[in-house]
Amino acid sequence: MKPVRLPASATLALPRWSVVALCLLYILPGLIRRDPWKNDDAAGFGIMWTMAHGGWQDWLLPHIVGLPVPGEGPLAFWFGALFIKLFGWLLGDALAARISTIGFFVIGALSIWYATYLLGRRAEAQPLRLAFGGQPEARDYGRTLADGALLIYLACLGLLLRSHETTAEALQTSLIGFGFYAGVRVFESQSLRSAAALGVTLGLLVLTRGYLVPLALWSMLVFVAPSRGRHVLARLLLVTLPLALAISASWPVANMLLRPYDTNPTLAWLAWNADQVALPSWDTISYFLKYEIWYAWPAWPFAAWAVFAWRKQHYPLHIALPLAVCAGFALLAIVDPHGEESLLLPLLPPLAILGAFGLPTMKRGAINAVDWFAMMTLSTCAAFIWIGWIAKETGWPPKIAHNAFKLAPGFKPEFNLTAFLIAFAATVGWILVVRWRLSRQPSVLWRAVVLSSGGVILCWLLLMTLWLPWLNYGKSYAGVAQQIGEKLPASGACVDTNVGPAQRASFAYFGKIEFSRFGKDGCDYLLLQDRGNAPVMKRDEDSRLQLLWEGRRPSDRDERFRLYRRVGGR
């Protein structure tokens, strides 16, 4: 017997305007009025900026003004560079690059919604028919589940920061969602068009961040296919796979034929991919368990409940497909020897979809427990954000104000009326949502996650309005870059350096610093990055170097930069 028994009143869909508003409130804050932030955000922007202001070789070889980035495919940065070229003159390069981030988010959100809708309207996913009628229609039930999946996706804590960064992970997560949607279409219609769309998506995933994630996605679809008919398996093997290989081979073939900067970046890229796989160890397993618990919250509890609730149905497609994909991505995370956060991201789309099918089977007590936890935790978080902002602006409570300025020495707060009004309106909206949830006790399926997603969006919006200047002051290299640029000749002197990717990108963008590039070394200037307690390189220790400048970001005591000029022979 199916575990779902629902009246039609439980499948009222969210108004479309509210879905659009939630998505806009989620993605727009944090994209405007800020600099590229350390670390991955600035590094990803640096690749886009280098491409946009470079030649064809820079578009084939991802690098940050001369620093190769072998672990990155080019696709996400092509989009960012294209938007910089189109809109950089109007919006500034940093904001123009983030237009691509908005596009990536929209693709991912729509893909998750439609994939869940297709699975939710299947016959085996429908609730039991009631004795006197009144059960929901298949389309209404699918729409409500899709709304729930989208709310779960927006509530995932691990997605929050990554979806606002100019990185390849933002596009990868969205393409995983679209690839899953295309895979569902293959199982639904078994059409050549759907199989071809899946193949193109997998090929683009390879060009985004390597072949391991798309290989895992395709393998899990193939694993599920035999139980669903021979035609599905044939489409995956004879249409999807060849097309994916053809698309993914385009960049390596271009590198082999054109050899940007007289090198083939594909070799380093393949080596990086191979380095992502090793035998599982206790360290990798413990890392996965430790971080996935909060990274995928609240998706994983709903997903786990869905698997348990549907266990007696021999795992129909709406459970088997996302569960298999989750298993494949979890295995990838466990065999990764480096314990990278980026390998937890691919789990979020299938977990959100799987979690949606746990909503109709949850007991009222469990739903209320989740809601109370979300309401108390996120309301407390929002209250602390407000209290901290008041302390930062007024100096009271003094201890909180002291700690805020201790973390950002030299920061001068400025009251922004627009930001305050937006934050105040969002807080009032949250109070109204909580009041509606507690007083009305609605029966709609998505009631279990509306507080989780709404609270996450509220806290993010408060941080990106009330605290954005403070955060930008602490995470941007703009001030240091401008200080270094003032010490260099206006003619654009060449600088050798050992700084990291984020620092290199920020210094080149904000300070207009010309770093040494491919085939060009032995510059007249040397910029070194070291720990704050490292000894100064004095002239009597190396007579060829003259110290011109020394400094650091006020908020970072463990990082120091020194600019030298070479004054003797090399």
Residue pairs with C-beta under 8 A, 6 or more apart in sequence:
1 128
1 312
2 126
2 127
2 128
2 313
3 309
3 310
3 312
3 313
3 360
3 361
4 126
4 127
4 128
4 360
4 361
5 127
5 128
5 130
6 127
6 135
6 136
6 141
6 360
6 445
7 130
7 134
7 135
7 136
7 443
8 134
8 135
8 136
8 137
8 140
9 443
9 444
10 136
10 144
10 360
10 443
10 444
10 445
11 136
11 137
11 140
11 141
11 143
11 144
11 444
11 445
12 144
12 444
13 140
13 143
13 144
13 147
14 147
14 446
19 147
19 150
22 151
22 154
22 453
22 454
22 457
23 105
23 106
23 109
23 154
25 426
25 457
25 461
26 105
26 154
26 163
26 457
26 460
27 101
27 102
27 105
27 106
27 163
27 164
28 102
29 460
29 461
29 464
29 465
30 164
30 460
30 463
30 464
30 468
31 95
31 98
31 101
31 102
31 164
32 95
32 98
33 468
33 472
34 468
34 471
34 472
34 476
35 94
35 472
35 475
35 476
35 477
35 478
35 506
35 510
36 42
36 45
36 46
36 94
36 166
36 476
36 502
36 505
36 506
36 509
37 165
37 471
37 472
37 475
37 476
38 475
38 476
38 477
38 502
38 503
38 506
39 500
39 501
39 502
40 165
40 167
40 169
40 502
41 164
41 165
41 166
41 167
41 502
42 477
42 501
42 502
42 503
42 505
42 506
43 64
43 69
43 167
43 500
43 501
43 502
43 505
44 76
44 77
44 80
44 165
44 166
44 167
44 168
45 80
45 93
45 94
45 97
45 166
45 505
45 509
46 64
46 65
46 501
46 502
46 504
46 505
46 506
46 508
46 509
47 62
47 63
47 64
47 69
47 72
47 77
47 80
47 505
48 77
48 80
48 81
48 84
48 97
48 100
48 166
49 81
49 84
49 93
49 97
49 505
49 508
49 509
50 58
50 63
50 64
50 65
50 508
51 58
51 59
51 62
51 77
51 78
51 80
51 81
52 80
52 81
52 82
52 84
52 85
52 88
52 93
56 258
56 260
57 258
57 260
57 261
58 260
59 74
59 78
59 81
60 74
60 251
60 254
60 255
60 258
60 260
60 265
61 68
61 255
61 260
61 261
61 263
61 265
62 68
62 69
62 72
62 73
62 74
62 77
62 265
63 69
64 501
64 504
64 505
64 508
65 504
65 505
65 508
65 515
65 517
66 515
66 516
66 517
66 518
66 520
67 501
67 504
67 515
68 265
68 268
69 501
70 265
70 268
70 269
70 271
70 272
71 209
71 210
71 269
71 272
72 168
72 209
73 168
73 206
73 207
73 208
73 209
73 210
73 251
73 269
74 207
74 251
75 168
75 171
75 204
75 207
75 208
76 100
76 104
76 167
76 168
76 170
76 171
76 172
76 208
76 209
77 168
79 100
79 103
79 104
79 171
80 97
80 100
80 166
81 97
82 100
83 96
83 97
83 99
83 100
84 93
84 96
84 97
86 96
87 96
87 99
88 96
90 96
91 99
93 509
94 509
97 166
98 164
98 166
100 166
100 171
101 163
101 164
101 165
101 166
101 170
104 163
104 170
104 171
104 173
104 174
105 163
105 170
105 174
107 174
107 175
107 177
107 178
108 153
108 163
108 173
108 174
108 176
108 177
108 178
108 349
109 150
109 153
109 154
109 177
111 174
111 177
111 178
111 180
111 181
111 349
112 146
112 149
112 150
112 153
112 177
112 180
112 181
112 349
112 352
112 353
113 146
113 147
113 149
113 150
114 146
114 181
115 149
115 177
115 180
115 181
115 184
115 353
116 142
116 145
116 146
116 148
116 149
116 150
116 353
116 356
117 142
117 143
117 145
117 146
118 142
118 181
118 184
118 185
118 188
119 125
119 142
119 145
119 184
119 317
119 318
119 321
119 353
119 357
120 141
120 142
120 143
120 144
120 145
120 146
120 318
120 356
120 357
121 138
121 139
121 141
121 142
122 138
122 188
122 316
122 317
122 318
123 138
124 313
124 316
124 317
124 318
125 141
125 142
125 145
125 316
125 318
125 357
126 135
126 138
126 141
127 135
127 136
127 141
127 360
128 135
129 135
136 144
144 444
144 445
144 446
145 356
145 357
145 359
145 360
145 445
146 356
147 445
147 446
148 355
148 356
148 359
148 445
148 446
148 448
148 449
149 352
149 353
149 355
149 356
150 352
151 446
151 449
151 450
151 452
151 453
152 298
152 299
152 302
152 351
152 352
152 355
152 356
152 449
152 452
152 453
153 159
153 299
153 348
153 349
153 352
154 453
154 456
154 457
155 297
155 298
155 299
155 449
155 452
155 453
155 455
155 456
156 295
156 296
156 297
156 298
156 299
156 348
156 351
156 352
157 294
157 295
157 296
157 297
157 456
158 294
158 295
158 296
158 341
158 344
158 345
158 348
159 173
159 345
159 348
160 456
160 460
162 169
162 170
162 173
162 345
163 170
163 173
168 208
168 209
169 209
169 342
169 345
171 208
172 205
172 208
172 209
172 213
172 345
172 346
173 345
173 346
173 348
173 349
175 201
175 204
175 205
175 208
176 205
176 213
176 217
176 346
176 349
176 350
177 349
178 201
179 198
179 201
179 202
179 205
179 214
179 217
180 217
180 321
180 322
180 325
180 349
180 350
180 353
182 194
182 197
182 198
182 201
183 198
183 217
183 221
183 321
184 321
185 191
185 194
185 197
185 198
186 194
186 195
186 198
186 221
186 232
186 235
186 236
186 240
187 224
187 225
187 228
187 232
187 317
187 321
188 194
190 229
190 231
190 232
190 235
191 235
192 235
192 239
194 235
195 235
195 236
195 239
195 240
195 243
196 239
196 240
196 243
198 221
198 236
198 240
198 244
199 239
199 240
199 241
199 242
199 243
199 244
199 247
200 243
200 244
200 247
202 214
202 217
202 218
202 240
202 244
202 247
202 248
203 214
203 243
203 244
203 245
203 246
203 247
203 248
203 250
204 247
205 213
205 214
205 217
206 214
206 244
206 247
206 248
207 247
207 248
207 250
207 251
209 342
210 269
210 272
210 273
210 276
211 248
211 273
212 273
212 276
212 277
212 332
213 329
213 332
213 346
214 244
214 248
216 325
216 328
216 329
216 331
216 332
216 346
217 325
217 328
217 329
218 236
218 240
218 241
218 244
219 328
220 324
220 325
220 327
220 328
221 236
221 321
221 324
221 325
222 233
222 236
222 237
223 324
224 317
224 320
224 321
224 324
225 232
225 233
225 236
226 233
227 320
228 317
251 266
252 266
255 264
255 265
255 266
256 264
256 266
261 518
261 519
262 518
262 519
263 518
275 337
276 332
276 336
276 337
276 338
276 343
277 335
277 336
277 337
278 335
278 336
278 337
279 335
280 334
280 335
281 337
283 339
284 333
284 334
284 335
284 336
284 337
284 339
285 334
287 339
288 330
288 333
288 334
288 344
291 341
291 344
292 300
292 330
292 333
292 344
292 347
293 300
295 341
295 344
296 344
296 347
296 348
296 351
298 355
298 370
298 374
298 449
298 452
299 348
299 351
299 352
299 354
299 355
300 351
300 355
301 355
301 370
302 354
302 355
302 356
302 358
302 359
302 362
302 448
302 449
303 322
303 326
303 351
303 354
303 355
303 358
304 358
305 358
305 361
305 362
305 366
306 319
306 354
306 355
306 356
306 357
306 358
306 361
307 315
307 319
307 323
307 354
307 358
309 358
309 361
310 316
310 319
310 357
310 361
313 319
315 323
318 357
319 354
319 357
322 350
322 351
322 353
322 354
323 350
323 354
325 350
326 347
326 350
326 351
326 354
329 343
329 346
329 347
329 350
330 347
332 343
332 346
333 343
333 344
333 347
336 343
359 445
359 446
359 448
359 449
360 445
362 448
367 447
367 448
370 448
370 449
370 452
371 437
371 447
371 448
371 451
374 451
374 452
374 455
375 434
375 437
375 451
375 455
377 455
378 451
378 452
378 455
378 456
378 458
378 459
379 430
379 434
379 455
381 455
381 459
382 427
382 430
382 455
382 458
382 459
382 462
385 459
385 462
385 463
385 466
385 467
386 423
386 427
386 462
386 466
387 397
387 400
388 400
388 404
388 467
389 462
389 466
389 467
390 396
391 397
391 398
391 400
391 401
391 404
392 400
392 401
392 404
392 405
392 413
392 467
392 470
393 413
393 415
394 401
395 401
404 470
405 411
407 474
407 555
408 470
408 473
408 474
408 554
408 555
409 554
409 555
410 554
411 469
411 470
411 473
411 474
411 554
413 469
413 470
414 469
416 465
416 469
419 465
419 466
419 468
420 465
420 466
422 461
422 465
423 461
423 462
423 465
423 466
426 458
426 461
426 462
426 465
427 458
427 462
429 458
430 454
430 455
430 458
433 450
433 451
433 454
434 451
436 442
437 447
437 450
437 451
463 471
473 554
473 555
474 553
474 555
475 555
476 506
477 502
477 503
477 506
477 507
477 510
477 553
478 506
478 510
479 553
480 506
480 507
480 551
480 552
480 553
480 561
481 506
481 507
481 509
481 510
481 511
481 513
482 510
482 511
483 511
483 549
483 551
484 507
484 511
484 513
484 527
484 549
484 551
484 561
484 563
485 507
485 510
485 511
485 512
485 513
487 548
487 549
487 563
488 495
488 511
488 513
488 525
488 563
492 512
492 514
493 514
493 523
493 524
493 525
494 514
494 515
494 516
494 520
494 523
494 524
494 525
495 513
495 514
495 515
495 516
495 523
495 525
495 526
495 527
495 563
496 515
496 516
496 521
496 522
496 523
496 525
496 526
496 527
497 504
497 515
497 516
497 526
497 527
497 528
497 529
498 527
498 528
498 529
499 507
499 527
499 528
499 529
499 561
500 529
503 529
503 561
504 515
507 513
507 515
507 527
508 514
508 515
513 527
516 522
516 523
522 570
523 566
524 565
524 566
525 548
525 563
525 564
525 565
525 566
526 545
526 563
526 564
526 565
526 566
527 561
527 562
527 563
527 564
528 537
528 561
528 562
528 564
529 559
529 560
529 561
530 560
530 562
531 558
531 559
531 560
532 552
532 557
532 558
532 559
532 560
534 560
536 547
536 550
536 562
537 545
537 547
537 562
537 564
538 547
539 545
539 546
539 547
543 567
543 568
544 566
544 567
544 568
544 569
544 570
545 564
545 565
545 566
545 567
546 564
546 565
546 566
546 567
547 562
547 563
547 564
548 563
548 564
548 565
549 561
549 562
549 563
550 560
550 561
550 562
550 563
551 560
551 561
552 559
552 560
552 561
553 559
